């Protein structure tokens, strides 16, 4: 029973949701950077700026998600 209590933190649904959200936001930022560079190359300045702004916001939000997850207290191991 003590072993199960010590691993409960690692399987916390909230931590999993935060980590998954951070990954999705990071992928979104990478795609937005690709759109920004492609739009800039095609001389579509407005679309390049908008895609760049989306990339910056998505990247900052993903870093926030990873930081919030890293500050969660770690589960203590129980020695039997």
C-alpha positions, -999 to 999 in steps of 0.1 A, spaced: 0 0 0 29 24 8 44 17 -26 12 27 -44 10 59 -25 45 69 -35 38 65 -72 5 84 -71 23 117 -79 40 104 -110 6 94 -125 -12 126 -115 -36 135 -144 -30 172 -138 7 168 -144 1 148 -175 -23 174 -188 1 202 -182 30 183 -199 8 174 -229 -4 209 -233 32 222 -232 42 197 -260 12 207 -282 21 244 -277 57 237 -286 47 219 -318 23 248 -326 52 272 -321 74 253 -345 47 252 -372 41 289 -368 77 297 -372 77 277 -404 47 296 -416 63 329 -407 95 321 -426 76 309 -456 54 340 -456 83 363 -452 100 346 -482 68 352 -503 67 389 -492 35 384 -472 46 407 -444 14 408 -424 9 371 -424 46 366 -414 42 390 -385 10 373 -373 25 338 -376 56 351 -357 34 365 -329 16 331 -326 50 314 -325 62 336 -297 31 333 -276 29 295 -281 66 291 -272 62 313 -241 31 294 -230 48 260 -235 78 272 -213 53 283 -187 36 249 -188 69 231 -184 80 254 -156 47 249 -137 51 211 -140 87 212 -128 77 230 -96 54 202 -85 68 185 -54 85 152 -63 72 120 -48 92 107 -19 104 71 -21 95 48 7 121 25 20 108 -8 34 
